Amino acid sequence: MDTGTGSGLSASAQGALQFAGEKTYFEKQRDALVAEISISLEHVLTNINTLNRALEGVIVVGKEFESVSTLWSSFYDGMTHEAQGENEEDEEMEEDEEGDGQEEDVEEDDR
């Protein structure tokens, strides 16, 4: 049953094959958008890798200052402890002075 086309297919079948070979407007737009999204994702991946390298650099610098941080922390703790010790001594002296003053008042009253 040859219809004169030489391929053995009907005209509607040949039209369907020809139509399947051509892309519709929707398919062309979809392919363009998929390509654009792919390029955008590649840029995002590149920028994420750049950010990761920068963060690794920050971490390395932070680790270099860890010993300095420890030194200043111990210095601060020592100064704070010393200042608290002086405050406690000052409070004890004030209590002793107040106590001495009250004893003198008692002695004067007894006379």
All heavy atoms as an XYZ file, in Angstrom:
856
protein
N       0.818     -1.188      0.000
C       0.000      0.000      0.000
C       0.858      1.247      0.000
O       1.012      1.904      0.994
C      -0.845      0.045      1.248
C      -2.101     -0.705      1.183
S      -3.031     -0.197      2.518
C      -4.379      0.431      1.813
N       1.362      1.545     -1.084
C       2.184      2.726     -1.215
C       1.309      3.894     -1.614
O       0.517      3.792     -2.535
C       3.256      2.467     -2.275
C       4.362      3.487     -2.204
O       4.350      4.299     -1.266
O       5.230      3.452     -3.086
N       1.463      5.021     -0.898
C       0.642      6.189     -1.188
C       1.339      7.136     -2.129
O       0.909      8.256     -2.316
C       0.291      6.927      0.118
O       1.495      7.287      0.753
C      -0.572      6.088      0.998
N       2.444      6.768     -2.661
C       3.120      7.615     -3.616
C       4.270      8.378     -2.990
O       4.958      9.124     -3.662
N       4.523      8.239     -1.724
C       5.613      8.952     -1.083
C       6.893      8.152     -1.120
O       7.956      8.679     -0.888
C       5.268      9.283      0.382
O       5.004      8.076      1.054
C       4.103     10.221      0.445
N       6.774      6.895     -1.341
C       7.944      6.073     -1.450
C       8.437      5.539     -0.130
O       9.337      4.736     -0.105
N       7.912      5.946      0.967
C       8.390      5.479      2.265
C       7.432      4.507      2.902
O       7.738      3.943      3.941
C       8.640      6.666      3.199
O       7.419      7.322      3.475
N       6.278      4.347      2.361
C       5.315      3.420      2.923
C       4.516      4.026      4.061
O       3.756      3.329      4.709
N       4.698      5.298      4.378
C       3.947      5.948      5.458
C       2.854      6.819      4.868
O       2.988      7.374      3.777
C       4.874      6.817      6.313
C       5.978      6.096      7.080
C       6.868      7.129      7.762
C       5.414      5.135      8.098
N       1.809      6.974      5.617
C       0.723      7.843      5.172
C       1.144      9.300      5.297
O       2.130      9.625      5.965
C      -0.527      7.580      6.001
O      -0.315      7.988      7.322
N       0.410     10.168      4.704
C       0.729     11.598      4.741
C       0.654     12.128      6.158
O       1.470     12.958      6.573
C      -0.213     12.364      3.831
N      -0.309     11.666      6.940
C      -0.421     12.146      8.318
C       0.741     11.648      9.166
O       1.245     12.366     10.026
C      -1.749     11.729      8.927
O      -1.842     10.318      8.985
N       1.223     10.446      8.930
C       2.364      9.920      9.671
C       3.623     10.693      9.317
O       4.452     10.998     10.183
C       2.540      8.430      9.394
N       3.775     10.998      8.029
C       4.940     11.778      7.617
C       4.883     13.185      8.211
O       5.886     13.743      8.625
C       5.013     11.850      6.087
C       5.489     10.578      5.456
C       5.571     10.692      3.946
O       5.174     11.718      3.366
N       6.085      9.664      3.307
N       3.697     13.763      8.282
C       3.522     15.086      8.890
C       3.863     15.056     10.374
O       4.475     15.974     10.903
N       3.494     13.965     11.031
C       3.799     13.836     12.460
C       5.299     13.721     12.674
O       5.854     14.308     13.608
C       3.071     12.631     13.048
N       5.980     12.980     11.827
C       7.433     12.852     11.955
C       8.124     14.185     11.689
O       9.073     14.559     12.368
C       7.956     11.783     10.986
C       7.698     10.334     11.366
C       8.208      9.404     10.272
C       8.366      9.996     12.676
N       7.646     14.890     10.666
C       8.223     16.186     10.350
C       7.976     17.152     11.504
O       8.844     17.909     11.894
C       7.632     16.727      9.050
C       8.288     18.010      8.594
C       7.663     18.549      7.314
O       6.569     18.149      6.933
N       8.368     19.466      6.670
N       6.793     17.112     12.089
C       6.442     17.979     13.214
C       7.277     17.620     14.444
O       7.721     18.475     15.181
C       4.948     17.855     13.526
C       4.502     18.765     14.634
C       4.407     20.125     14.439
C       4.175     18.249     15.877
C       3.991     20.963     15.445
C       3.765     19.083     16.896
C       3.671     20.442     16.685
N       7.519     16.315     14.635
C       8.315     15.886     15.774
C       9.754     16.357     15.631
O      10.434     16.616     16.616
C       8.257     14.367     15.909
N      10.234     16.482     14.416
C      11.601     16.953     14.191
C      11.741     18.435     14.487
O      12.791     18.897     14.889
N      10.709     19.207     14.290
C      10.745     20.633     14.569
C      10.290     20.880     16.000
O       9.393     20.226     16.500
C       9.811     21.370     13.609
C      10.227     21.282     12.168
C       9.223     21.961     11.256
O       8.343     22.686     11.766
O       9.326     21.754     10.046
N      10.923     21.837     16.648
C      10.537     22.159     18.022
C       9.494     23.255     18.022
O       9.562     24.190     17.226
C      11.758     22.611     18.831
C      12.746     21.498     19.082
C      13.836     21.977     19.995
C      14.779     20.847     20.333
N      15.815     21.258     21.268
N       8.568     23.140     18.930
C       7.540     24.170     19.061
C       8.139     25.379     19.776
O       9.257     25.329     20.320
C       6.343     23.647     19.866
O       6.779     23.341     21.189
C       5.743     22.410     19.216
N       7.417     26.471     19.780
C       7.860     27.686     20.474
C       8.103     27.393     21.957
O       9.104     27.829     22.532
C       6.812     28.787     20.293
C       7.159     30.062     21.037
C       8.132     30.910     20.545
C       6.507     30.395     22.224
C       8.467     32.078     21.212
C       6.819     31.552     22.897
C       7.809     32.392     22.395
O       8.133     33.528     23.063
N       7.181     26.625     22.563
C       7.316     26.280     23.981
C       8.613     25.521     24.223
O       9.357     25.813     25.169
C       6.115     25.437     24.436
C       6.300     24.820     25.790
C       6.136     25.584     26.933
C       6.641     23.482     25.924
C       6.322     25.024     28.189
C       6.828     22.918     27.176
C       6.666     23.682     28.311
N       8.908     24.521     23.400
C      10.115     23.710     23.584
C      11.377     24.548     23.396
O      12.362     24.388     24.119
C      10.108     22.525     22.623
C       9.052     21.486     22.977
C       8.906     20.426     21.902
O       9.184     20.723     20.708
O       8.514     19.300     22.245
N      11.360     25.471     22.426
C      12.507     26.349     22.222
C      12.733     27.242     23.430
O      13.865     27.417     23.896
C      12.300     27.204     20.964
C      12.385     26.428     19.675
C      12.078     27.340     18.494
C      12.043     26.562     17.188
N      11.659     27.419     16.053
N      11.644     27.826     23.950
C      11.748     28.683     25.131
C      12.200     27.888     26.351
O      13.028     28.345     27.134
C      10.409     29.381     25.410
C      10.027     30.395     24.368
C      11.041     31.529     24.303
O      11.448     32.075     25.318
N      11.466     31.852     23.093
N      11.660     26.666     26.487
C      12.048     25.809     27.610
C      13.535     25.488     27.536
O      14.246     25.592     28.533
C      11.233     24.522     27.596
C      11.567     23.597     28.770
C      10.946     22.250     28.636
N      11.505     21.595     27.448
C      10.980     20.536     26.869
N       9.860     20.030     27.335
N      11.549     20.005     25.812
N      14.030     25.122     26.379
C      15.449     24.808     26.211
C      16.322     26.022     26.512
O      17.375     25.903     27.143
C      15.713     24.293     24.798
C      15.105     22.912     24.555
O      14.759     22.224     25.548
O      14.967     22.530     23.362
N      15.877     27.204     26.078
C      16.640     28.433     26.349
C      16.686     28.710     27.848
O      17.737     29.061     28.392
C      16.025     29.609     25.595
N      15.558     28.536     28.524
C      15.516     28.776     29.967
C      16.344     27.741     30.731
O      17.041     28.087     31.695
C      14.076     28.776     30.470
C      13.240     29.984     30.046
C      11.783     29.790     30.462
C      13.803     31.250     30.640
N      16.287     26.487     30.299
C      17.086     25.448     30.951
C      18.570     25.765     30.795
O      19.354     25.622     31.741
C      16.733     24.055     30.385
C      17.746     23.011     30.806
C      15.334     23.641     30.837
N      18.978     26.212     29.617
C      20.377     26.585     29.394
C      20.771     27.766     30.276
O      21.859     27.779     30.866
C      20.604     26.911     27.923
N      19.893     28.768     30.384
C      20.172     29.938     31.221
C      20.269     29.544     32.696
O      21.149     30.017     33.417
C      19.064     30.975     31.023
C      19.324     32.293     31.713
C      18.221     33.307     31.439
O      17.525     33.184     30.414
O      18.066     34.209     32.282
N      19.390     28.666     33.140
C      19.429     28.190     34.531
C      20.715     27.418     34.781
O      21.351     27.568     35.832
C      18.186     27.329     34.838
C      16.943     28.212     34.888
C      18.355     26.577     36.152
C      15.638     27.443     34.937
N      21.126     26.612     33.829
C      22.359     25.849     33.967
C      23.564     26.773     34.124
O      24.421     26.553     34.994
C      22.544     24.947     32.747
O      23.765     24.266     32.811
N      23.621     27.814     33.316
C      24.718     28.783     33.409
C      24.684     29.495     34.761
O      25.714     29.681     35.415
C      24.647     29.788     32.238
C      24.968     29.069     30.935
C      25.591     30.956     32.462
C      24.681     29.897     29.699
N      23.492     29.872     35.208
C      23.356     30.554     36.506
C      23.805     29.657     37.646
O      24.479     30.113     38.578
C      21.913     30.997     36.728
O      21.539     31.959     35.773
N      23.458     28.386     37.588
C      23.880     27.455     38.640
C      25.392     27.270     38.641
O      26.004     27.119     39.708
C      23.166     26.111     38.481
C      21.690     26.110     38.855
C      21.066     24.749     38.564
C      21.493     26.475     40.314
N      26.007     27.295     37.459
C      27.464     27.220     37.402
C      28.098     28.436     38.068
O      29.089     28.317     38.798
C      27.927     27.104     35.951
C      27.640     25.757     35.324
C      28.021     25.697     33.846
O      28.707     26.636     33.356
O      27.629     24.721     33.194
N      27.515     29.630     37.848
C      28.016     30.846     38.504
C      27.844     30.745     40.019
O      28.742     31.136     40.774
C      27.306     32.086     37.971
C      27.689     32.459     36.578
N      28.951     32.867     36.231
C      26.964     32.480     35.437
C      28.994     33.127     34.935
N      27.789     32.899     34.421
N      26.705     30.239     40.451
C      26.461     30.085     41.896
C      27.487     29.130     42.498
O      28.066     29.399     43.561
C      25.015     29.588     42.154
C      24.843     29.154     43.601
C      24.013     30.675     41.811
N      27.740     28.021     41.832
C      28.719     27.054     42.321
C      30.111     27.680     42.405
O      30.829     27.492     43.400
C      28.737     25.826     41.412
C      29.699     24.716     41.802
C      29.335     24.155     43.173
C      29.683     23.615     40.761
N      30.487     28.440     41.395
C      31.788     29.114     41.404
C      31.883     30.089     42.570
O      32.895     30.134     43.287
C      32.006     29.866     40.072
O      31.925     28.924     39.001
C      33.347     30.568     40.046
N      30.825     30.865     42.795
C      30.833     31.835     43.892
C      30.832     31.154     45.254
O      31.464     31.646     46.192
C      29.649     32.791     43.758
C      29.816     33.739     42.590
O      30.925     34.029     42.166
N      28.712     34.208     42.050
N      30.147     30.020     45.370
C      30.155     29.285     46.636
C      31.558     28.751     46.921
O      32.028     28.792     48.060
C      29.112     28.156     46.625
C      27.711     28.753     46.755
C      29.353     27.155     47.748
C      26.590     27.741     46.623
N      32.223     28.261     45.895
C      33.598     27.787     46.077
C      34.523     28.926     46.491
O      35.399     28.749     47.348
C      34.107     27.116     44.795
C      33.479     25.769     44.579
O      33.051     25.105     45.512
N      33.406     25.346     43.330
N      34.340     30.105     45.890
C      35.138     31.274     46.270
C      34.879     31.655     47.724
O      35.818     31.930     48.481
C      34.804     32.460     45.345
O      35.034     32.067     43.996
C      35.639     33.674     45.679
N      33.626     31.657     48.117
C      33.266     31.955     49.505
C      33.876     30.938     50.455
O      34.399     31.301     51.519
C      31.749     31.977     49.662
C      31.214     32.198     51.076
C      31.627     33.567     51.609
C      29.703     32.041     51.098
N      33.845     29.681     50.091
C      34.417     28.626     50.925
C      35.914     28.854     51.130
O      36.416     28.727     52.256
C      34.152     27.264     50.284
C      34.522     26.124     51.186
O      34.442     26.218     52.398
N      34.954     25.030     50.589
N      36.628     29.197     50.063
C      38.066     29.459     50.193
C      38.316     30.666     51.091
O      39.250     30.671     51.906
C      38.696     29.665     48.818
C      38.877     28.376     48.047
C      39.743     28.577     46.814
N      39.140     29.463     45.818
C      38.268     29.092     44.899
N      37.889     27.843     44.830
N      37.779     29.968     44.039
N      37.497     31.691     50.964
C      37.661     32.876     51.802
C      37.409     32.544     53.275
O      38.148     32.994     54.162
C      36.714     33.983     51.343
N      36.389     31.742     53.546
C      36.106     31.349     54.929
C      37.223     30.495     55.500
O      37.583     30.626     56.685
C      34.775     30.607     55.007
C      33.530     31.460     54.786
C      32.286     30.585     54.748
C      33.411     32.516     55.863
N      37.802     29.614     54.676
C      38.937     28.812     55.140
C      40.110     29.715     55.494
O      40.806     29.481     56.487
C      39.341     27.800     54.070
C      38.365     26.651     53.922
C      38.692     25.741     52.754
O      39.595     26.071     51.953
O      38.027     24.695     52.638
N      40.323     30.769     54.704
C      41.391     31.730     55.006
C      41.147     32.448     56.318
O      42.072     32.654     57.105
N      39.913     32.817     56.569
C      39.568     33.486     57.828
C      39.820     32.553     59.012
O      40.350     32.965     60.045
C      38.096     33.957     57.803
C      37.628     34.381     59.179
C      37.929     35.092     56.813
N      39.476     31.301     58.856
C      39.677     30.332     59.933
C      41.165     30.160     60.217
O      41.584     30.098     61.377
C      39.004     28.986     59.584
C      37.490     29.152     59.633
C      39.450     27.877     60.515
C      36.714     27.975     59.071
N      41.984     30.116     59.172
C      43.429     29.974     59.355
C      43.976     31.184     60.104
O      44.777     31.032     61.036
C      44.127     29.798     57.982
C      45.632     29.950     58.108
C      43.784     28.444     57.388
N      43.562     32.371     59.723
C      44.023     33.584     60.410
C      43.566     33.561     61.866
O      44.328     33.907     62.778
C      43.519     34.850     59.689
C      43.769     36.094     60.522
C      44.172     34.977     58.333
N      42.334     33.127     62.099
C      41.823     33.045     63.471
C      42.642     32.090     64.317
O      42.930     32.353     65.484
N      43.050     30.967     63.737
C      43.867     30.002     64.479
C      45.246     30.566     64.784
O      45.840     30.244     65.809
C      43.982     28.701     63.700
C      42.703     27.899     63.710
C      42.850     26.594     62.971
C      41.536     25.813     63.004
N      41.642     24.555     62.258
N      45.775     31.429     63.899
C      47.073     32.045     64.148
C      47.020     32.974     65.365
O      48.012     33.135     66.069
C      47.533     32.821     62.919
C      47.909     31.936     61.745
C      48.249     32.723     60.506
O      48.202     33.981     60.537
O      48.559     32.089     59.482
N      45.888     33.570     65.618
C      45.756     34.499     66.742
C      45.283     33.804     68.019
O      45.068     34.468     69.033
C      44.801     35.640     66.387
C      45.419     36.662     65.490
C      45.142     36.673     64.135
C      46.291     37.600     65.995
C      45.719     37.610     63.298
C      46.882     38.545     65.173
C      46.594     38.547     63.817
N      45.117     32.504     67.989
C      44.625     31.790     69.173
C      45.598     31.916     70.343
O      45.187     32.141     71.479
C      44.397     30.323     68.821
C      43.703     29.543     69.909
C      43.329     28.141     69.450
O      43.531     27.816     68.285
O      42.816     27.414     70.298
N      46.911     31.802     70.084
C      47.885     31.908     71.172
C      47.893     33.321     71.759
O      48.004     33.494     72.973
C      49.275     31.516     70.678
O      49.687     32.386     69.638
N      47.764     34.318     70.898
C      47.714     35.701     71.375
C      46.456     35.907     72.217
O      46.505     36.548     73.275
C      47.747     36.681     70.183
C      47.584     38.111     70.651
C      49.029     36.513     69.392
N      45.361     35.346     71.781
C      44.112     35.453     72.526
C      44.237     34.811     73.898
O      43.770     35.365     74.902
C      42.989     34.796     71.731
O      41.822     34.701     72.499
N      44.862     33.650     73.944
C      45.053     32.958     75.220
C      45.909     33.790     76.156
O      45.622     33.904     77.357
C      45.690     31.576     74.979
O      44.876     30.844     74.067
C      45.827     30.799     76.269
N      46.984     34.386     75.628
C      47.869     35.219     76.439
C      47.110     36.411     77.013
O      47.189     36.685     78.216
C      49.049     35.690     75.591
C      50.022     36.648     76.279
C      50.710     35.939     77.431
C      51.035     37.170     75.282
N      46.349     37.119     76.168
C      45.602     38.277     76.660
C      44.512     37.859     77.646
O      44.237     38.578     78.616
C      44.980     39.064     75.509
C      45.966     40.004     74.878
C      46.595     39.852     73.696
C      46.446     41.234     75.437
N      47.430     40.908     73.472
C      47.366     41.779     74.518
C      46.188     41.919     76.617
C      48.024     42.983     74.749
C      46.844     43.119     76.845
C      47.752     43.634     75.919
N      43.917     36.708     77.425
C      42.888     36.222     78.337
C      43.485     35.948     79.712
O      42.906     36.328     80.739
C      42.253     34.951     77.773
O      41.298     34.438     78.664
N      44.642     35.308     79.741
C      45.268     35.032     81.046
C      45.708     36.335     81.712
O      45.605     36.486     82.935
C      46.452     34.076     80.884
O      47.455     34.656     80.088
N      46.204     37.293     80.931
C      46.579     38.597     81.476
C      45.365     39.289     82.084
O      45.416     39.794     83.212
C      47.184     39.464     80.371
C      47.465     40.881     80.788
C      48.544     41.174     81.603
C      46.642     41.914     80.372
C      48.797     42.475     81.993
C      46.887     43.219     80.751
C      47.968     43.502     81.564
N      44.248     39.273     81.350
C      43.024     39.911     81.841
C      42.527     39.224     83.114
O      42.149     39.896     84.081
C      41.951     39.869     80.754
C      40.618     40.413     81.195
C      40.398     41.779     81.289
C      39.579     39.553     81.546
C      39.177     42.281     81.709
C      38.359     40.053     81.969
C      38.170     41.409     82.046
O      36.960     41.886     82.468
N      42.536     37.883     83.105
C      42.093     37.142     84.289
C      42.975     37.469     85.487
O      42.481     37.637     86.604
C      42.090     35.639     84.016
C      41.019     35.224     83.031
O      40.066     36.010     82.819
O      41.139     34.114     82.467
N      44.283     37.562     85.254
C      45.201     37.904     86.340
C      44.949     39.295     86.880
O      44.943     39.520     88.094
N      44.733     40.248     85.987
C      44.465     41.623     86.430
C      43.132     41.703     87.166
O      43.015     42.415     88.168
C      44.464     42.572     85.222
C      45.826     42.720     84.567
S      47.102     43.317     85.685
C      46.552     44.979     85.952
N      42.138     40.974     86.685
C      40.837     40.973     87.341
C      40.946     40.353     88.730
O      40.395     40.887     89.700
C      39.814     40.189     86.502
O      39.752     40.765     85.208
C      38.439     40.231     87.125
N      41.678     39.252     88.827
C      41.855     38.579     90.121
C      42.604     39.493     91.085
O      42.247     39.600     92.257
C      42.621     37.265     89.920
C      42.845     36.508     91.186
N      41.812     35.905     91.858
C      43.978     36.268     91.905
C      42.300     35.322     92.942
N      43.608     35.524     92.993
N      43.624     40.184     90.586
C      44.401     41.094     91.424
C      43.529     42.258     91.893
O      43.568     42.652     93.053
C      45.605     41.611     90.635
C      46.520     42.491     91.455
C      47.718     42.937     90.647
O      48.335     42.094     89.980
O      48.015     44.145     90.703
N      42.714     42.798     90.992
C      41.837     43.915     91.348
C      40.796     43.480     92.369
O      40.483     44.223     93.306
C      41.156     44.465     90.093
N      40.277     42.272     92.238
C      39.305     41.779     93.210
C      39.970     41.578     94.565
O      39.381     41.856     95.604
C      38.692     40.465     92.722
C      37.728     40.646     91.579
C      37.208     39.318     91.051
O      37.707     38.256     91.399
N      36.211     39.389     90.175
N      41.213     41.097     94.557
C      41.953     40.924     95.804
C      42.181     42.257     96.499
O      42.055     42.372     97.713
N      42.517     43.304     95.735
C      42.705     44.637     96.307
C      41.399     45.171     96.865
O      41.376     45.789     97.924
C      43.264     45.582     95.246
C      44.702     45.313     94.871
C      45.191     46.224     93.757
O      44.410     47.097     93.315
O      46.338     46.061     93.339
N      40.298     44.942     96.173
C      38.992     45.400     96.657
C      38.637     44.705     97.957
O      38.105     45.326     98.876
C      37.909     45.149     95.613
C      38.003     46.098     94.437
O      38.621     47.152     94.542
N      37.419     45.708     93.325
N      38.925     43.419     98.064
C      38.633     42.687     99.294
C      39.494     43.200    100.431
O      39.018     43.361    101.563
C      38.858     41.187     99.078
C      37.826     40.551     98.180
C      38.150     39.100     97.847
O      39.170     38.579     98.342
O      37.372     38.496     97.086
N      40.778     43.487    100.143
C      41.664     44.030    101.177
C      41.174     45.401    101.626
O      41.184     45.712    102.828
C      43.092     44.133    100.639
C      43.767     42.799    100.461
C      45.144     42.936     99.837
O      45.616     44.088     99.667
O      45.742     41.907     99.518
N      40.750     46.230    100.690
C      40.232     47.561    101.022
C      38.989     47.435    101.902
O      38.830     48.175    102.871
C      39.896     48.355     99.760
C      41.139     48.770     98.983
O      42.245     48.695     99.568
O      40.993     49.155     97.801
N      38.107     46.497    101.565
C      36.898     46.303    102.365
C      37.245     45.817    103.765
O      36.653     46.267    104.750
C      35.972     45.297    101.671
C      35.326     45.837    100.408
C      34.529     44.776     99.664
O      34.432     43.638    100.152
O      34.008     45.093     98.576
N      38.218     44.933    103.889
C      38.632     44.448    105.202
C      39.220     45.590    106.022
O      38.965     45.712    107.223
C      39.651     43.321    105.049
C      39.051     42.024    104.543
C      40.108     40.950    104.302
O      41.294     41.195    104.614
O      39.747     39.886    103.796
N      40.036     46.441    105.375
C      40.628     47.581    106.080
C      39.547     48.537    106.554
O      39.600     49.046    107.674
C      41.627     48.310    105.191
C      42.878     47.535    104.873
S      43.901     48.477    103.765
C      45.412     48.517    104.689
N      38.548     48.776    105.703
C      37.461     49.672    106.089
C      36.678     49.086    107.255
O      36.308     49.803    108.173
C      36.533     49.908    104.891
C      37.141     50.784    103.820
C      36.245     50.921    102.601
O      35.110     50.370    102.628
O      36.658     51.553    101.624
N      36.444     47.770    107.226
C      35.730     47.131    108.338
C      36.551     47.204    109.614
O      36.012     47.451    110.695
C      35.422     45.669    107.984
C      34.360     45.520    106.923
C      34.159     44.075    106.492
O      34.856     43.185    107.041
O      33.327     43.827    105.605
N      37.875     47.016    109.483
C      38.749     47.108    110.654
C      38.742     48.527    111.205
O      38.692     48.735    112.426
C      40.189     46.705    110.299
C      40.325     45.209    110.056
O      39.397     44.458    110.427
O      41.367     44.793    109.482
N      38.808     49.529    110.320
C      38.795     50.917    110.765
C      37.476     51.260    111.431
O      37.441     51.952    112.444
C      39.049     51.848    109.577
C      40.465     51.798    109.060
C      40.655     52.622    107.809
O      39.669     53.234    107.331
O      41.782     52.650    107.281
N      36.367     50.765    110.883
C      35.067     51.015    111.492
C      34.994     50.324    112.845
O      34.474     50.874    113.809
C      33.952     50.507    110.569
C      33.767     51.348    109.331
C      32.725     50.759    108.388
O      32.120     49.720    108.735
O      32.529     51.324    107.307
N      35.520     49.135    112.930
C      35.520     48.392    114.186
C      36.394     49.087    115.229
O      36.038     49.181    116.388
N      37.555     49.615    114.848
C      38.451     50.324    115.756
C      37.792     51.605    116.246
O      37.891     51.966    117.422
C      39.776     50.675    115.058
C      40.619     49.440    114.775
O      40.332     48.385    115.380
O      41.547     49.539    113.941
N      37.104     52.291    115.395
C      36.444     53.539    115.767
C      35.328     53.284    116.768
O      35.124     54.050    117.697
N      34.623     52.182    116.651
C      33.542     51.862    117.571
C      34.100     51.479    118.931
O      33.544     51.834    119.961
C      32.690     50.721    117.008
C      31.871     51.131    115.811
C      31.137     49.940    115.186
O      31.314     48.812    115.604
N      30.335     50.228    114.181
N      35.230     50.802    118.960
C      35.839     50.423    120.235
C      36.298     51.654    120.981
O      36.175     51.742    122.201
C      37.027     49.476    119.992
C      36.597     48.098    119.535
C      37.795     47.214    119.200
O      38.939     47.649    119.418
O      37.579     46.106    118.707
N      36.850     52.657    120.267
C      37.296     53.883    120.901
C      36.106     54.616    121.501
O      36.207     55.179    122.583
C      38.015     54.768    119.883
C      39.359     54.222    119.453
C      40.005     55.075    118.380
O      39.449     56.151    118.055
O      41.052     54.684    117.860
N      34.956     54.616    120.819
C      33.771     55.268    121.339
C      33.319     54.584    122.616
O      32.900     55.250    123.564
C      32.629     55.223    120.304
C      32.932     56.115    119.101
O      33.802     57.003    119.234
O      32.286     55.902    118.046
N      33.422     53.281    122.672
C      33.019     52.532    123.865
C      33.946     52.861    125.004
O      33.510     53.060    126.144
C      32.996     51.012    123.561
C      32.787     50.214    124.833
C      31.959     50.690    122.515
N      35.228     52.980    124.755
C      36.192     53.284    125.802
C      35.951     54.687    126.338
O      36.065     54.932    127.536
C      37.604     53.161    125.251
C      38.050     51.741    124.994
C      39.444     51.660    124.398
O      40.127     52.710    124.326
O      39.831     50.569    123.971
N      35.618     55.643    125.514
C      35.373     57.008    125.943
C      34.114     57.063    126.809
O      34.036     57.821    127.754
C      35.225     57.928    124.730
C      36.536     58.184    124.010
C      36.334     59.065    122.793
O      35.229     59.584    122.592
O      37.308     59.236    122.040
N      33.107     56.240    126.501
C      31.881     56.225    127.275
C      32.127     55.664    128.660
O      31.456     56.054    129.622
C      30.801     55.392    126.570
C      30.304     56.095    125.295
O      30.480     57.318    125.199
O      29.744     55.402    124.413
N      33.045     54.749    128.804
C      33.324     54.113    130.086
C      34.002     55.096    131.032
O      33.922     54.939    132.254
C      34.228     52.894    129.897
C      33.487     51.759    129.231
O      32.236     51.755    129.273
O      34.149     50.851    128.644
N      34.617     56.108    130.607
C      35.376     57.013    131.463
C      34.503     57.902    132.179
O      33.747     58.338    132.644
C      36.313     57.858    130.618
C      37.425     57.070    130.045
C      38.368     57.994    129.329
N      39.200     57.228    128.450
C      39.932     57.705    127.509
N      39.968     58.996    127.301
N      40.672     56.972    126.765
